[in-house]
Amino acid sequence: MDVQRYISSGILESYVFGMLPETEQGEVETAVLQYPDVKAAVSSLQLDKERFVQLYAIAPPAGIKERLMEAIRLENTPEGNNLLPDELRAPAAAPANGKYHRREKAPKETPVKQLPVTKTSSNDRLWKYLTAAIVVLLIGSVVMNFFFFQKSTDYKSRYKSLIATKEKLEADKAQQSQASLKKTDSSALAEVDPLSNPDFKWTKITGGGAYAGNEVSVGWNARTQGVYLQATLMPVPPAGKQYQLWAIVNKKLVDAGVFETGAAVSQQLQQMKAMTVAQGFAITLEKKGGSPDPSMDQVCMSAKIAR
Amino acid sequence: MGATLTYTEVELISGLLARDEKIFTYLYDHYSPALYGVALKVVGEEAAAGDVLQEVFVKIWRNIDRYDASKGRLFTWMLNITRNTAIDSLRSKNHKLEQRVQDVNSVALMYEPQLAVHLSVDHLGLTKVIEKLQKDQRIIIDMAYFKGHTQEEIARSLEIPLGTVKTRMRNAIIQLRTLLKQL
């Protein structure tokens, strides 16, 4: 080792004025034991330090000496122990074995081991604070976890209900659009609600004689040739028989199909066979299922389409 | 301390080892101003410095058998105990938040005139030395010795490289030595 270089590196000054980390302190102490020059430099620096701190010397308050002397005198008695600051009090039943007795609590002190002692205790303290901080952080994190878990569960359920609402809305919408599509479809196929469609010309056929009081309405759409029938007031036909509608076309009766009668169907619109032309309608009682030619003796009632 | 010393270091040490109260009284009378001065400089408050001083002398009394003459003079040993006890006290006090952020920030205020009031004993000499020490050298000695900052802490708070701390410390001590010789 280049001793002079070591001496002039500044490490000895830093050592004597107590600013080296523990490892470097040990290094210097080894060098002191090994190299007389280093030892001389260190002790010269220690003298510098002693002179330097003398500059700050000031008489302490008067009471301290008396308290101290009493504490020393009564050192091994409870009274003396109580005179000491808390951190110096001996643990109960300390052995009083004369001048070399040692106390567990007394820090191990040698001139150069001083700094390690401080360091260790400050390290201990540091660890204590670190541990405390870590525990606090841990607790905080657990609390936060709980809090956020709650929140996320909350959000999850809210999200789910949102999804459900959205699905329901979409389903409703789909249904609606389907319904409206159906509506459009059916109106294209056959006129929706022939009752309110102005293209339909409705003819009320009322009966006389045996059929007095009976009434059937027939709607015909000249544009689409659609024919609808509502048997508003029409008795149920005798067994094996059925009423049949005929369109009057150029004074001839053209089959427009059979229809149901009775109270059960009085509110229903029944679609009949389409007609390209018609001047009026007639109803006959035919055998069940209808007949291709009208039984002229069985014409119950008829009406002309109003112009 | 020299002039009034009537005991040699060896006599003091053996007297303390023999639990001689007269030696202890002598030790207190001769060293307490210096040790109290260090304690006061570190903790910055008279009551706390008094507590530190009392603790220091009890430690000296109890642990004299651990004094190792090969590692330095008795006074150096006592100074070390004092500085460490005072810094411990300061830190625990700081931790108790009784005294906040006094460390680095107060370095600049350390040589304010009101502090000189405490320095009755040698304060002419001190003022002379302190005035002549360059500011950054004073600060580094103060931070290291009286406030117990490590090299890393000093490097960080002075914003200088770690290697520069040792060099600057050495220059400061060299200058201090020269100034002390002139007193």
Contacts between the chains, C-beta under 8 A, distances in Angstrom:
chain1	res1	chain2	res2	distance
A	8	B	170	7.2
A	9	B	166	6.4
A	9	B	170	7.5
A	10	B	166	3.5
A	10	B	167	5.1
A	10	B	168	7.8
A	10	B	169	5.4
A	10	B	170	3.3
A	10	B	171	7.9
A	11	B	166	6.0
A	13	B	166	7.4
A	13	B	169	4.8
A	13	B	170	4.7
A	13	B	172	7.6
A	13	B	173	4.3
A	14	B	144	7.2
A	14	B	151	6.6
A	14	B	165	7.4
A	14	B	166	5.2
A	14	B	169	5.1
A	14	B	170	7.8
A	16	B	173	7.9
A	17	B	141	6.6
A	17	B	144	4.8
A	17	B	145	4.6
A	17	B	169	6.8
A	17	B	173	7.2
A	18	B	80	7.6
A	18	B	83	6.4
A	18	B	144	6.5
A	18	B	145	6.1
A	18	B	148	6.8
A	19	B	144	3.9
A	19	B	145	7.7
A	19	B	149	6.8
A	19	B	150	6.0
A	19	B	151	5.4
A	19	B	154	6.9
A	19	B	165	7.6
A	19	B	169	6.9
A	20	B	151	7.0
A	21	B	150	6.4
A	21	B	151	7.3
A	21	B	152	7.9
A	29	B	71	7.4
A	32	B	71	7.6
A	33	B	70	7.9
A	42	B	72	7.8
A	43	B	72	6.8
A	43	B	73	7.6
A	45	B	173	6.6
A	46	B	72	5.3
A	46	B	73	6.6
A	46	B	76	4.6
A	47	B	73	7.9
A	48	B	173	6.3
A	48	B	176	6.5
A	48	B	177	5.1
A	48	B	180	6.5
A	49	B	76	7.2
A	49	B	79	7.0
A	49	B	145	7.6
A	50	B	34	7.9
A	50	B	73	7.4
A	50	B	75	5.3
A	50	B	76	6.5
A	50	B	79	6.8
A	51	B	180	5.0
A	52	B	129	7.8
A	52	B	141	7.8
A	52	B	176	6.1
A	52	B	180	6.6
A	53	B	34	5.8
A	53	B	37	6.5
A	53	B	38	5.2
A	53	B	79	6.2
A	54	B	1	7.2
A	54	B	34	5.5
A	54	B	37	7.8
A	54	B	122	6.3
A	55	B	119	7.5
A	55	B	122	5.2
A	55	B	125	5.7
A	55	B	126	4.0
A	55	B	129	6.1
A	55	B	130	8.0
A	56	B	34	7.6
A	56	B	37	3.6
A	56	B	38	6.3
A	56	B	40	7.5
A	56	B	41	5.2
A	56	B	119	6.3
A	56	B	122	7.9
A	56	B	126	6.7
A	57	B	33	4.1
A	57	B	34	4.4
A	57	B	36	7.5
A	57	B	37	4.3
A	57	B	121	4.5
A	57	B	122	6.1
A	58	B	33	5.8
A	58	B	36	6.0
A	58	B	37	4.8
A	58	B	40	6.5
A	58	B	118	5.3
A	58	B	119	6.2
A	58	B	120	6.0
A	58	B	121	5.7
A	59	B	32	7.6
A	59	B	33	5.2
A	59	B	36	7.3
A	59	B	120	7.5
A	59	B	121	7.2
A	60	B	32	5.1
A	60	B	33	6.9
A	60	B	36	3.9
A	60	B	49	7.6
A	60	B	50	6.2
A	60	B	53	5.4
A	61	B	46	6.7
A	61	B	50	5.4
A	63	B	50	7.9
A	64	B	32	7.6
A	64	B	50	5.4
A	64	B	53	5.8
A	64	B	54	5.5
A	65	B	25	7.9
A	65	B	28	5.7
A	65	B	29	7.9
A	65	B	32	7.3
A	67	B	54	6.5
A	68	B	28	6.8
A	68	B	54	5.5
A	68	B	57	5.3
A	68	B	58	7.1
A	69	B	21	7.1
A	69	B	24	7.6
A	69	B	25	6.8
A	69	B	28	7.9
A	71	B	54	7.7
A	71	B	58	6.5
A	72	B	21	6.6
A	72	B	24	6.2
A	72	B	58	7.4
A	72	B	61	5.7
A	73	B	21	6.8
A	75	B	61	7.6
A	84	B	54	7.9
A	84	B	58	6.2
A	85	B	51	5.9
A	85	B	54	6.5
A	85	B	55	5.6
A	87	B	55	7.0
A	88	B	55	5.8
A	88	B	58	5.1
A	88	B	59	7.5
A	98	B	19	7.8
A	99	B	17	5.9
A	99	B	18	6.4
A	99	B	19	5.0
A	99	B	65	7.6
A	100	B	17	7.9
A	100	B	65	5.4
A	102	B	62	8.0
A	102	B	65	7.6
A	103	B	62	6.4
A	106	B	59	6.8
A	106	B	62	5.2
A	106	B	63	5.4
A	107	B	59	7.4
A	107	B	63	7.5
A	108	B	63	7.8
A	108	B	66	6.1
A	109	B	59	6.8
A	109	B	63	4.8
A	109	B	66	5.1
A	109	B	67	7.6
A	109	B	77	7.4
A	109	B	80	7.7
A	109	B	81	6.0
A	110	B	66	5.6
A	110	B	67	6.9
A	110	B	68	4.4
A	110	B	71	5.9
A	110	B	77	7.4
A	111	B	67	7.1
A	111	B	68	6.1
A	111	B	71	4.0
A	111	B	72	3.9
A	111	B	73	8.0
A	111	B	76	5.5
A	111	B	77	4.1
A	111	B	80	5.8
A	112	B	68	7.7
A	112	B	71	4.4
A	112	B	72	6.8
A	112	B	80	7.9
A	113	B	71	8.0
A	114	B	77	7.6
A	114	B	80	3.4
A	114	B	81	6.5
A	114	B	83	7.6
A	114	B	84	5.3
A	115	B	80	7.4
A	115	B	84	7.1
A	117	B	84	6.0
A	118	B	83	8.0
A	118	B	84	4.1
A	118	B	87	6.0
A	118	B	88	6.3
A	118	B	148	7.0
A	121	B	88	6.0
A	122	B	87	7.9
A	122	B	88	7.2
A	122	B	91	6.2
A	125	B	91	6.8
A	125	B	92	7.4
A	125	B	95	7.1
A	129	B	95	7.4
